[in-house]
Amino acid sequence: MKRVEREAYLLLTRIDLPKPFSGYLGLCNLCRYADFSGDSPCEESSLDCKHPIEKIAENAYDVWGGDDCWAFRPQWSREDCVDLVGIFLQGKWPDLQELNRPGVHGVG
């Protein structure tokens, strides 16, 4: 995905989100290659990048911390990612499993 196509997603990573998220999204939060352990907003999450290129996976924590990643592939549509940020801005926690269901708007 070219940087110009990632720009909408990168803009979402620059929004300071209130609790329960509390902080900033990283591209990894929106990427289909990211696998997180710790399923509660109150828990610390751990990232495991499943990208097949090892160098990409090695740099995943930098991307999760706010850097760009040329290997980013969205897990959901841009519209759904904007909605996710909107839900976080309301101080709510979205049901990400619902977005992953077949037939829902996700890119999947």
Buried (B, 14 or more C-beta within 10 A) or exposed (E): EEEEEBEEBBEBBEEEBEEEBEEBBBBBBBBBBBEBEEEEEEEEBEBEBEBEEEEBBEBBEEBBEEBBBEBBBBBBBBEBBBBBBEBBEEEEBBEBEEBEEEEEEBBB
